[in-house]
Amino acid sequence: MAEFDAKAYYHHRVVVGILMIMDLDRSFGFLVHDVARLFGRRFNQRALLFLGLTRAQCKVLGYLARNEGINQAGLADLLEIKPMTLVRQIDRMEEDGWIERQPQPGDRRARRLVLTDKARPILARILDLSNEIRAESFAGLSKDEGKQLIELLRRVHGNLSERVLPLAADFDDLDETAERAPSSHAELSPVGGHH
């Protein structure tokens, strides 16, 4: 009987593993990540071809346009990249005449980042390119379906943006609370809500 149980367990694991692999096209996390990857790859190809810029450089210009005068550390934080990675990118973009480092008033050592006159007209072209790729991505969707997709993703984005996990130091407090009142916590569903 134990041998049968072991085989059944193994067989169950194989079937579950195969089903999980086959069901990736219905996995929210996989689809969101893969759509972003494919969109980014297509944008990068077109940006290099038509603008002479990488997707990462376009992103820097876009964030800088909305936060002009920010310092490198602040921009790195917005872009969610390491400051040293951004420094090399800023160096190249400054050499190519896209951005400029200017002194921070009141602090001779600090530098703020600003767009150059060369960069300002390219922002509209970056937006046009993004809109073209979005139109390709939405091919086969009605205008209402496209709006609905964006609205649903905005809501999911809001859900994830609002839920901040506690710092590691706070986990001890959570463990103590869970031990004191185990029945007060409802089970979480796979999508993060309560059953």
Backbone as ProteinMPNN parsed JSONL, in Angstrom:
{"seq_chain_A": "MAEFDAKAYYHHRVVVGILMIMDLDRSFGFLVHDVARLFGRRFNQRALLFLGLTRAQCKVLGYLARNEGINQAGLADLLEIKPMTLVRQIDRMEEDGWIERQPQPGDRRARRLVLTDKARPILARILDLSNEIRAESFAGLSKDEGKQLIELLRRVHGNLSERVLPLAADFDDLDETAERAPSSHAELSPVGGHH", "coords_chain_A": {"N_chain_A": [[0.817, -1.192, 0.0], [1.957, 1.242, 0.775], [3.778, 1.609, -1.275], [2.07, 2.029, -3.441], [0.887, 4.439, -2.616], [3.133, 6.115, -2.751], [3.663, 6.037, -5.505], [1.27, 7.116, -6.467], [1.388, 9.659, -5.34], [3.681, 10.648, -6.625], [2.793, 10.513, -9.292], [0.639, 12.306, -9.136], [2.055, 14.678, -8.604], [3.511, 14.97, -10.995], [1.424, 15.275, -12.874], [0.192, 17.617, -11.865], [2.379, 19.346, -12.173], [2.666, 19.363, -14.999], [0.177, 20.405, -15.759], [0.399, 22.936, -14.607], [2.457, 24.056, -16.129], [1.284, 24.034, -18.651], [-0.804, 25.788, -18.248], [0.109, 28.371, -18.158], [-0.641, 30.388, -19.893], [-2.907, 31.336, -18.782], [-2.214, 32.411, -16.448], [-2.098, 35.126, -14.365], [0.164, 36.581, -13.356], [2.263, 35.61, -15.004], [1.316, 36.377, -17.565], [1.1, 39.223, -17.353], [3.772, 39.903, -16.851], [5.008, 38.826, -19.167], [3.725, 40.171, -21.269], [4.583, 42.78, -20.705], [7.322, 42.387, -21.084], [7.451, 41.696, -23.843], [6.295, 43.974, -25.003], [8.157, 45.884, -24.157], [10.456, 44.937, -25.459], [9.759, 45.231, -28.168], [9.373, 48.001, -28.22], [11.979, 48.854, -27.621], [13.413, 47.934, -29.88], [12.238, 49.505, -31.933], [12.718, 52.097, -30.965], [15.504, 52.25, -30.996], [15.893, 51.985, -33.756], [14.399, 54.125, -34.937], [14.771, 56.399, -33.321], [17.298, 56.349, -32.282], [17.778, 55.809, -29.662], [17.828, 53.883, -26.622], [15.361, 51.823, -24.954], [15.656, 52.145, -22.197], [16.952, 54.627, -22.078], [14.945, 56.255, -23.128], [13.089, 55.97, -21.116], [14.427, 57.231, -19.001], [14.468, 59.871, -19.998], [11.704, 60.369, -20.092], [10.904, 60.146, -17.356], [12.5, 62.153, -16.319], [11.48, 64.384, -17.611], [9.099, 64.697, -16.253], [10.013, 65.196, -13.741], [11.874, 67.269, -13.599], [14.976, 68.665, -12.638], [15.532, 67.04, -10.561], [17.74, 65.115, -8.448], [20.421, 62.705, -9.085], [20.234, 60.456, -7.387], [17.564, 60.547, -6.571], [16.275, 60.209, -9.047], [17.18, 57.663, -9.741], [15.88, 56.211, -7.774], [13.177, 56.587, -8.514], [13.216, 55.263, -10.976], [13.764, 52.769, -10.129], [16.3, 51.527, -10.146], [19.792, 50.774, -9.606], [21.803, 53.348, -8.214], [24.478, 53.543, -9.203], [24.307, 52.285, -11.682], [22.657, 54.053, -13.004], [24.281, 56.337, -13.018], [26.292, 55.775, -14.918], [24.697, 55.624, -17.184], [23.608, 58.207, -17.268], [25.973, 59.643, -17.649], [26.637, 58.834, -20.306], [24.368, 59.789, -21.677], [24.574, 62.487, -21.188], [26.949, 63.076, -22.505], [26.032, 62.625, -25.101], [24.348, 64.732, -25.39], [21.688, 64.821, -24.43], [20.839, 65.218, -21.799], [21.583, 67.335, -18.985], [23.801, 68.106, -16.357], [23.356, 70.237, -13.718], [24.429, 72.749, -11.372], [23.24, 72.504, -8.013], [21.262, 74.915, -6.531], [22.521, 76.534, -3.677], [24.038, 74.372, -2.845], [27.048, 73.462, -3.682], [28.214, 71.014, -4.297], [26.189, 69.251, -4.997], [24.227, 68.045, -7.76], [21.752, 68.762, -10.17], [19.452, 67.305, -12.477], [18.618, 68.107, -15.799], [16.676, 68.403, -18.811], [17.984, 68.836, -22.104], [17.834, 71.241, -24.832], [17.891, 69.731, -27.102], [16.675, 67.364, -26.304], [13.991, 67.902, -25.721], [12.175, 68.013, -28.044], [12.166, 65.32, -28.759], [10.645, 63.957, -26.938], [7.921, 63.972, -27.645], [8.04, 62.328, -29.865], [8.808, 59.927, -28.684], [6.513, 59.383, -27.197], [4.676, 59.103, -29.315], [5.722, 56.799, -30.533], [5.344, 54.922, -28.496], [2.547, 54.941, -28.423], [1.982, 53.888, -30.958], [2.909, 51.257, -30.69], [1.276, 50.4, -28.646], [-1.168, 50.482, -30.021], [-0.729, 48.417, -31.866], [-0.537, 46.337, -30.053], [-3.119, 46.245, -29.059], [-4.569, 45.348, -31.181], [-7.402, 43.913, -32.674], [-8.957, 44.261, -30.454], [-11.838, 45.986, -29.355], [-12.511, 49.545, -29.119], [-13.744, 50.071, -26.686], [-13.089, 47.72, -25.259], [-10.315, 48.01, -25.084], [-10.18, 50.316, -23.459], [-11.413, 49.288, -21.174], [-9.594, 47.265, -20.467], [-7.332, 48.797, -19.783], [-8.42, 50.23, -17.607], [-9.017, 48.148, -15.804], [-6.434, 47.158, -15.324], [-5.345, 49.418, -14.13], [-6.751, 49.421, -11.743], [-5.874, 47.013, -10.592], [-3.194, 47.696, -10.358], [-3.439, 49.779, -8.505], [-4.388, 48.301, -6.302], [-2.122, 46.745, -5.696], [-0.249, 48.729, -5.233], [-1.131, 49.926, -2.918], [-0.851, 48.064, -0.939], [1.464, 47.493, 1.3], [4.106, 45.525, 2.253], [5.19, 44.508, 5.526], [8.294, 45.492, 7.089], [11.186, 43.359, 7.508], [11.923, 43.334, 10.189], [9.524, 43.696, 11.439], [8.245, 41.271, 11.282], [8.509, 39.617, 13.526], [6.749, 40.749, 15.351], [4.361, 40.215, 14.01], [4.305, 37.421, 14.099], [4.01, 36.999, 16.855], [1.495, 38.148, 17.264], [-0.074, 36.479, 15.68], [0.158, 34.097, 17.093], [-1.164, 34.733, 19.443], [-3.772, 35.322, 18.628], [-5.019, 33.324, 16.694], [-7.44, 32.769, 15.383], [-8.378, 35.161, 14.45], [-7.471, 35.875, 11.978], [-8.38, 35.758, 8.655], [-8.317, 33.329, 6.007], [-6.185, 33.888, 3.244], [-6.951, 34.452, -0.158], [-5.763, 33.143, -3.363], [-5.403, 35.463, -4.844], [-4.927, 37.476, -3.121], [-6.994, 38.596, -1.648], [-9.617, 38.197, 0.809], [-11.211, 35.109, 1.711]], "CA_chain_A": [[0.0, 0.0, 0.0], [2.837, 2.409, 0.832], [4.357, 1.778, -2.607], [1.014, 2.631, -4.251], [0.778, 5.831, -2.193], [4.294, 6.842, -3.271], [3.467, 6.196, -6.946], [0.147, 8.041, -6.664], [1.897, 10.988, -5.012], [4.57, 11.047, -7.708], [1.953, 10.728, -10.467], [-0.083, 13.551, -8.889], [2.998, 15.798, -8.757], [3.813, 15.111, -12.426], [0.231, 15.833, -13.518], [0.077, 19.004, -11.433], [3.464, 20.084, -12.824], [2.349, 19.525, -16.426], [-0.951, 21.334, -15.856], [0.879, 24.28, -14.291], [3.215, 24.52, -17.287], [0.362, 24.256, -19.756], [-1.769, 26.821, -17.905], [0.748, 29.676, -18.027], [-1.361, 31.398, -20.663], [-4.015, 31.82, -17.951], [-1.618, 32.908, -15.209], [-2.043, 36.593, -14.37], [1.543, 37.045, -13.19], [3.022, 35.296, -16.215], [0.847, 37.203, -18.687], [1.476, 40.622, -17.144], [5.22, 39.996, -17.04], [5.394, 38.548, -20.543], [3.25, 41.289, -22.094], [5.515, 43.891, -20.467], [8.596, 42.039, -21.729], [7.294, 41.792, -25.296], [6.078, 45.389, -25.315], [9.449, 46.547, -23.967], [11.388, 44.516, -26.514], [9.35, 45.882, -29.419], [9.663, 49.429, -28.073], [13.434, 49.023, -27.703], [13.814, 47.771, -31.283], [11.799, 50.67, -32.704], [13.383, 53.301, -30.459], [16.864, 52.239, -31.55], [15.819, 52.172, -35.195], [13.844, 55.416, -35.358], [15.177, 57.526, -32.474], [18.699, 56.228, -31.874], [17.793, 55.719, -28.202], [17.349, 52.625, -26.062], [14.162, 51.956, -24.124], [16.086, 52.669, -20.9], [17.202, 56.055, -22.239], [13.636, 56.889, -23.277], [12.487, 55.982, -19.783], [15.107, 58.292, -18.255], [13.968, 61.153, -20.5], [10.308, 60.509, -19.671], [10.85, 60.441, -15.919], [13.14, 63.445, -16.092], [10.553, 65.421, -18.072], [8.093, 64.893, -15.199], [10.678, 65.502, -12.463], [13.073, 68.011, -13.964], [15.67, 69.269, -11.513], [15.775, 66.006, -9.558], [19.131, 64.656, -8.426], [20.61, 61.346, -9.614], [19.728, 59.462, -6.428], [16.103, 60.583, -6.652], [15.873, 59.625, -10.327], [17.433, 56.218, -9.635], [14.802, 55.674, -6.947], [11.974, 56.556, -9.348], [13.4, 54.252, -12.019], [13.999, 51.503, -9.432], [17.585, 50.948, -10.543], [20.887, 51.148, -8.718], [22.37, 54.651, -8.565], [25.693, 53.422, -10.022], [23.87, 51.973, -13.038], [22.142, 55.295, -13.582], [25.389, 57.28, -13.231], [26.903, 55.463, -16.219], [23.727, 55.978, -18.22], [23.551, 59.675, -17.301], [27.229, 60.07, -18.286], [26.506, 58.653, -21.759], [23.322, 60.673, -22.197], [25.096, 63.856, -21.131], [27.898, 63.175, -23.623], [25.267, 62.676, -26.345], [23.608, 65.986, -25.436], [20.279, 64.672, -24.087], [20.585, 65.783, -20.476], [22.663, 68.177, -18.468], [23.901, 68.22, -14.902], [23.515, 71.633, -13.327], [24.634, 72.878, -9.918], [22.061, 72.674, -7.162], [21.386, 76.181, -5.786], [22.748, 76.38, -2.249], [24.916, 73.241, -2.561], [27.956, 73.387, -4.842], [28.558, 69.633, -4.614], [25.025, 68.532, -5.536], [23.868, 68.319, -9.153], [20.384, 68.423, -10.566], [19.384, 66.87, -13.869], [17.638, 68.797, -16.637], [16.683, 68.062, -20.231], [18.567, 69.841, -22.997], [16.95, 71.642, -25.932], [17.872, 68.608, -28.037], [15.815, 66.292, -25.791], [12.573, 68.257, -25.612], [11.333, 67.574, -29.172], [12.131, 63.857, -28.889], [9.643, 63.428, -26.013], [6.691, 63.718, -28.407], [8.29, 61.159, -30.721], [8.786, 58.766, -27.788], [5.097, 59.13, -26.915], [4.081, 58.578, -30.558], [6.198, 55.424, -30.702], [4.644, 54.121, -27.497], [1.15, 54.823, -28.865], [1.965, 52.96, -32.103], [3.078, 49.891, -30.196], [0.044, 50.079, -27.929], [-2.185, 50.189, -31.04], [-0.432, 47.063, -32.348], [-0.843, 45.412, -28.957], [-4.562, 46.193, -28.879], [-5.209, 44.905, -32.425], [-8.435, 42.922, -32.42], [-9.792, 44.7, -29.336], [-12.626, 47.186, -29.645], [-12.074, 50.709, -28.347], [-14.241, 49.88, -25.316], [-12.298, 46.662, -24.624], [-9.023, 48.606, -24.746], [-10.38, 51.182, -22.286], [-11.703, 48.427, -20.036], [-8.339, 46.621, -20.086], [-6.52, 49.802, -19.069], [-9.061, 50.518, -16.321], [-8.816, 46.994, -14.918], [-5.021, 47.135, -14.92], [-5.149, 50.533, -13.181], [-7.288, 48.99, -10.456], [-4.93, 46.026, -10.056], [-2.018, 48.485, -9.97], [-3.785, 50.451, -7.252], [-4.43, 47.302, -5.235], [-0.763, 46.354, -5.334], [0.468, 49.907, -4.74], [-1.606, 50.263, -1.576], [-0.504, 47.021, 0.028], [2.89, 47.505, 1.58], [4.488, 44.471, 3.189], [5.992, 45.005, 6.645], [9.732, 45.236, 7.051], [11.579, 42.087, 8.13], [11.947, 43.502, 11.648], [8.152, 43.644, 11.929], [7.709, 39.92, 11.217], [8.428, 39.064, 14.88], [5.486, 41.233, 15.91], [3.277, 39.494, 13.352], [4.285, 36.059, 14.618], [3.445, 37.033, 18.205], [0.067, 38.423, 17.124], [-0.702, 35.274, 15.13], [0.085, 33.085, 18.146], [-2.148, 35.154, 20.432], [-5.135, 35.334, 18.098], [-4.998, 32.649, 15.41], [-8.74, 32.754, 14.717], [-8.746, 36.492, 13.962], [-6.983, 36.071, 10.612], [-9.048, 34.959, 7.625], [-7.398, 32.8, 5.005], [-6.055, 34.705, 2.047], [-7.147, 33.754, -1.424], [-4.579, 33.246, -4.208], [-5.234, 36.797, -5.421], [-4.592, 38.426, -2.08], [-8.141, 39.034, -0.886], [-10.068, 37.233, 1.814], [-12.281, 34.18, 1.277]], "C_chain_A": [[0.861, 1.257, 0.0], [3.452, 2.683, -0.532], [3.338, 2.447, -3.539], [0.867, 4.113, -3.91], [1.915, 6.666, -2.766], [4.13, 7.072, -4.763], [2.357, 7.202, -7.233], [0.601, 9.469, -6.39], [2.774, 11.51, -6.142], [3.757, 11.377, -8.957], [1.189, 12.046, -10.329], [0.832, 14.764, -9.103], [3.328, 16.035, -10.223], [2.64, 15.755, -13.15], [0.06, 17.299, -13.144], [1.151, 19.853, -12.106], [3.179, 20.351, -14.286], [1.212, 20.527, -16.594], [-0.505, 22.758, -15.576], [1.648, 24.852, -15.474], [2.266, 24.881, -18.418], [-0.573, 25.434, -19.497], [-1.134, 28.203, -17.739], [0.007, 30.762, -18.79], [-2.592, 31.919, -19.931], [-3.51, 32.367, -16.611], [-1.463, 34.424, -15.292], [-0.604, 37.101, -14.313], [2.386, 36.803, -14.431], [2.617, 36.225, -17.352], [1.271, 38.662, -18.538], [2.971, 40.803, -17.397], [5.595, 39.825, -18.502], [4.906, 39.629, -21.508], [4.192, 42.485, -21.935], [6.854, 43.629, -21.156], [8.51, 42.215, -23.242], [7.082, 43.232, -25.745], [7.405, 46.138, -25.235], [10.446, 46.199, -25.057], [11.047, 45.202, -27.837], [9.646, 47.381, -29.37], [11.156, 49.688, -28.244], [13.916, 48.926, -29.147], [13.467, 49.014, -32.098], [12.503, 51.942, -32.261], [14.81, 53.381, -30.995], [16.845, 52.572, -33.04], [15.424, 53.596, -35.583], [14.33, 56.619, -34.562], [16.656, 57.5, -32.113], [18.856, 56.18, -30.363], [17.348, 54.326, -27.777], [16.068, 52.898, -25.276], [14.533, 52.576, -22.77], [16.355, 54.172, -20.983], [15.895, 56.831, -22.395], [12.947, 57.011, -21.925], [13.111, 57.082, -18.925], [14.574, 59.653, -18.693], [12.531, 61.405, -20.05], [10.176, 60.863, -18.2], [11.45, 61.805, -15.612], [12.233, 64.59, -16.538], [9.504, 65.726, -17.0], [8.702, 65.333, -13.874], [11.949, 66.303, -12.704], [13.663, 68.724, -12.747], [15.969, 68.276, -10.401], [17.255, 65.632, -9.559], [19.211, 63.201, -8.891], [20.05, 60.281, -8.686], [18.202, 59.401, -6.484], [15.59, 59.947, -7.93], [16.077, 58.107, -10.31], [16.326, 55.554, -8.826], [13.508, 55.569, -7.752], [12.037, 55.445, -10.396], [13.576, 52.846, -11.45], [15.223, 50.769, -9.984], [18.655, 51.434, -9.579], [21.47, 52.484, -9.16], [23.618, 54.547, -9.446], [25.349, 53.069, -11.47], [23.402, 53.239, -13.731], [23.271, 56.279, -13.871], [26.034, 57.033, -14.59], [25.975, 55.869, -17.369], [23.633, 57.506, -18.378], [24.815, 60.223, -17.964], [27.12, 59.981, -19.81], [25.492, 59.63, -22.358], [23.747, 62.133, -22.164], [26.095, 64.075, -22.268], [27.18, 63.308, -24.965], [24.363, 63.899, -26.436], [22.129, 65.895, -25.101], [19.926, 65.321, -22.755], [21.813, 66.543, -20.008], [22.621, 68.139, -16.943], [24.161, 69.695, -14.595], [23.726, 71.713, -11.826], [23.303, 73.075, -9.193], [22.22, 74.0, -6.405], [21.535, 75.92, -4.289], [23.653, 75.215, -1.877], [25.8, 73.0, -3.779], [28.288, 71.955, -5.248], [27.42, 68.88, -5.292], [24.734, 68.979, -6.969], [22.417, 67.946, -9.385], [20.378, 68.129, -12.053], [18.282, 67.618, -14.604], [17.769, 68.303, -18.075], [17.346, 69.183, -21.017], [17.531, 70.214, -24.061], [16.851, 70.53, -26.973], [16.844, 67.555, -27.611], [14.33, 66.629, -25.862], [11.73, 67.817, -26.8], [11.203, 66.05, -29.284], [11.07, 63.24, -27.982], [8.338, 63.1, -26.738], [6.863, 62.499, -29.301], [8.299, 59.868, -29.902], [7.336, 58.38, -27.484], [4.389, 58.556, -28.138], [4.465, 57.111, -30.771], [5.485, 54.487, -29.727], [3.185, 53.903, -27.907], [1.016, 53.866, -30.049], [2.032, 51.508, -31.622], [1.861, 49.465, -29.383], [-1.07, 49.725, -28.916], [-1.973, 48.784, -31.615], [-0.82, 46.026, -31.295], [-2.348, 45.209, -28.811], [-5.296, 45.766, -30.149], [-6.214, 43.808, -32.106], [-9.305, 43.248, -31.222], [-10.605, 45.909, -29.788], [-12.086, 48.33, -28.795], [-12.512, 50.564, -26.888], [-13.451, 48.801, -24.573], [-10.924, 47.192, -24.22], [-9.118, 49.494, -23.52], [-10.616, 50.357, -21.034], [-10.43, 47.733, -19.536], [-7.46, 47.577, -19.29], [-7.105, 50.076, -17.693], [-8.873, 49.368, -15.334], [-7.38, 46.912, -14.429], [-4.714, 48.273, -13.941], [-5.641, 50.135, -11.79], [-6.382, 47.96, -9.802], [-3.673, 46.745, -9.564], [-2.268, 49.187, -8.643], [-3.824, 49.492, -6.077], [-3.031, 46.953, -4.76], [0.027, 47.521, -4.768], [0.097, 50.221, -3.296], [-1.153, 49.27, -0.525], [0.994, 46.951, 0.201], [3.187, 46.417, 2.604], [5.314, 45.063, 4.322], [7.464, 44.699, 6.44], [10.04, 43.955, 7.794], [11.549, 42.179, 9.654], [10.547, 43.396, 12.241], [7.574, 42.238, 11.933], [7.601, 39.281, 12.592], [7.119, 39.48, 15.54], [4.305, 40.483, 15.306], [3.165, 38.076, 13.884], [3.659, 36.017, 16.006], [1.948, 37.258, 18.14], [-0.664, 37.19, 16.631], [-0.842, 34.198, 16.206], [-0.987, 33.446, 19.162], [-3.574, 35.03, 19.92], [-5.198, 34.653, 16.738], [-6.328, 32.712, 14.671], [-9.114, 34.106, 14.131], [-8.304, 36.739, 12.529], [-7.748, 35.166, 9.657], [-8.011, 34.45, 6.648], [-7.361, 33.732, 3.806], [-6.305, 33.856, 0.823], [-5.9, 33.907, -2.262], [-4.363, 34.617, -4.81], [-5.08, 37.858, -4.361], [-5.769, 38.951, -1.301], [-8.504, 38.012, 0.16], [-11.171, 36.363, 1.229], [-13.593, 34.626, 1.872]], "O_chain_A": [[0.544, 2.228, -0.687], [3.633, 3.839, -0.915], [3.694, 3.321, -4.329], [0.739, 4.948, -4.805], [1.697, 7.791, -3.216], [4.417, 8.163, -5.256], [2.482, 8.038, -8.128], [0.239, 10.388, -7.124], [2.639, 12.657, -6.568], [3.998, 12.395, -9.607], [1.098, 12.815, -11.285], [0.426, 15.754, -9.711], [3.416, 17.185, -10.655], [2.828, 16.674, -13.948], [-0.19, 18.135, -14.012], [0.868, 20.961, -12.56], [3.424, 21.456, -14.769], [1.269, 21.396, -17.464], [-0.971, 23.692, -16.228], [1.498, 26.033, -15.785], [2.427, 25.915, -19.066], [-1.086, 26.024, -20.448], [-1.782, 29.116, -17.228], [0.02, 31.925, -18.387], [-3.25, 32.844, -20.408], [-4.305, 32.739, -15.748], [-0.783, 34.941, -16.179], [-0.201, 37.942, -15.116], [3.135, 37.68, -14.862], [3.474, 36.795, -18.027], [1.75, 39.268, -19.496], [3.383, 41.744, -18.075], [6.406, 40.587, -19.028], [5.606, 39.964, -22.463], [4.556, 43.126, -22.921], [7.447, 44.536, -21.74], [9.395, 42.814, -23.851], [7.635, 43.656, -26.76], [7.741, 46.924, -26.12], [11.192, 47.059, -25.524], [11.932, 45.692, -28.538], [10.111, 47.962, -30.351], [11.553, 50.629, -28.931], [14.731, 49.735, -29.589], [14.294, 49.517, -32.859], [12.849, 52.78, -33.094], [15.27, 54.45, -31.398], [17.673, 53.343, -33.525], [16.046, 54.2, -36.457], [14.307, 57.742, -35.066], [17.209, 58.513, -31.686], [19.93, 56.471, -29.835], [16.584, 53.667, -28.483], [15.737, 54.044, -24.974], [13.81, 53.431, -22.258], [16.021, 54.911, -20.057], [15.752, 57.931, -21.86], [12.307, 58.019, -21.627], [12.403, 57.784, -18.203], [14.262, 60.496, -17.853], [12.181, 62.523, -19.671], [9.426, 61.77, -17.836], [10.959, 62.525, -14.742], [12.22, 65.65, -15.911], [9.071, 66.87, -16.855], [7.987, 65.792, -12.983], [12.981, 66.044, -12.084], [12.94, 69.306, -11.939], [16.594, 68.635, -9.403], [17.943, 65.815, -10.563], [18.184, 62.545, -9.069], [19.456, 59.307, -9.147], [17.62, 58.316, -6.447], [14.59, 59.229, -7.913], [15.236, 57.36, -10.81], [15.884, 54.455, -9.16], [12.816, 54.554, -7.672], [11.041, 54.773, -10.667], [13.542, 51.859, -12.185], [15.186, 49.567, -10.25], [18.447, 52.387, -8.829], [21.615, 52.728, -10.358], [23.805, 55.37, -10.342], [26.035, 53.515, -12.39], [23.711, 53.471, -14.9], [23.221, 56.987, -14.877], [26.295, 57.979, -15.334], [26.423, 56.389, -18.39], [23.586, 58.019, -19.496], [24.739, 61.163, -18.754], [27.465, 60.926, -20.52], [25.731, 60.22, -23.412], [23.332, 62.925, -23.009], [26.092, 65.122, -22.915], [27.651, 64.01, -25.86], [23.682, 64.092, -27.444], [21.372, 66.801, -25.448], [18.851, 65.902, -22.601], [22.91, 66.412, -20.552], [21.554, 68.14, -16.33], [25.073, 70.309, -15.148], [23.26, 70.848, -11.084], [22.383, 73.721, -9.694], [23.216, 74.187, -5.706], [20.755, 75.166, -3.706], [24.01, 75.072, -0.708], [25.368, 72.416, -4.773], [28.609, 71.7, -6.409], [27.666, 67.966, -6.079], [24.964, 70.132, -7.337], [21.922, 66.946, -8.865], [21.208, 68.648, -12.799], [17.163, 67.75, -14.108], [18.831, 67.846, -18.497], [17.272, 70.349, -20.629], [16.483, 69.578, -24.171], [15.831, 70.406, -27.652], [16.214, 66.926, -28.461], [13.5, 65.738, -26.045], [10.641, 67.284, -26.589], [10.228, 65.552, -29.848], [10.633, 62.116, -28.227], [7.722, 62.068, -26.475], [5.925, 61.721, -29.473], [7.844, 58.829, -30.38], [6.978, 57.202, -27.512], [3.59, 57.627, -28.015], [3.628, 56.289, -31.143], [5.073, 53.389, -30.101], [2.653, 52.804, -27.755], [0.043, 53.116, -30.133], [1.292, 50.649, -32.101], [1.459, 48.302, -29.426], [-1.829, 48.785, -28.685], [-2.937, 48.049, -31.824], [-1.364, 44.97, -31.619], [-2.797, 44.113, -28.473], [-6.526, 45.815, -30.19], [-5.911, 42.882, -31.354], [-10.306, 42.569, -30.994], [-10.102, 46.759, -30.524], [-11.305, 48.115, -27.869], [-11.759, 50.887, -25.969], [-13.173, 48.952, -23.383], [-10.422, 46.867, -23.144], [-8.256, 49.446, -22.642], [-10.096, 50.672, -19.964], [-10.211, 47.626, -18.33], [-6.912, 47.212, -18.251], [-6.366, 50.146, -16.711], [-8.598, 49.599, -14.157], [-7.134, 46.63, -13.257], [-3.91, 48.103, -13.025], [-5.018, 50.473, -10.784], [-6.144, 48.019, -8.596], [-3.154, 46.441, -8.49], [-1.409, 49.188, -7.762], [-3.355, 49.817, -4.986], [-2.781, 46.873, -3.557], [0.886, 47.325, -3.908], [0.924, 50.728, -2.537], [-1.081, 49.605, 0.657], [1.707, 46.414, -0.647], [2.598, 46.388, 3.685], [6.06, 46.017, 4.108], [7.83, 43.774, 5.715], [9.245, 43.507, 8.621], [11.192, 41.215, 10.33], [10.393, 43.046, 13.411], [6.518, 42.016, 12.525], [6.696, 38.479, 12.821], [6.462, 38.677, 16.201], [3.353, 40.152, 16.012], [2.06, 37.578, 14.1], [2.875, 35.119, 16.311], [1.198, 36.626, 18.884], [-1.756, 36.883, 17.11], [-1.836, 33.472, 16.236], [-1.655, 32.559, 19.692], [-4.482, 34.678, 20.673], [-5.408, 35.322, 15.727], [-6.34, 32.708, 13.44], [-10.083, 34.192, 13.378], [-8.724, 37.724, 11.921], [-7.765, 33.947, 9.83], [-6.954, 35.057, 6.476], [-8.382, 34.291, 3.406], [-5.92, 32.688, 0.769], [-5.04, 34.721, -1.925], [-3.254, 34.924, -5.248], [-5.102, 39.046, -4.681], [-5.566, 39.706, -0.35], [-7.763, 37.053, 0.373], [-11.952, 36.797, 0.382], [-14.623, 33.993, 1.64]]}, "name": "protein", "num_of_chains": 1, "seq": "MAEFDAKAYYHHRVVVGILMIMDLDRSFGFLVHDVARLFGRRFNQRALLFLGLTRAQCKVLGYLARNEGINQAGLADLLEIKPMTLVRQIDRMEEDGWIERQPQPGDRRARRLVLTDKARPILARILDLSNEIRAESFAGLSKDEGKQLIELLRRVHGNLSERVLPLAADFDDLDETAERAPSSHAELSPVGGHH"}
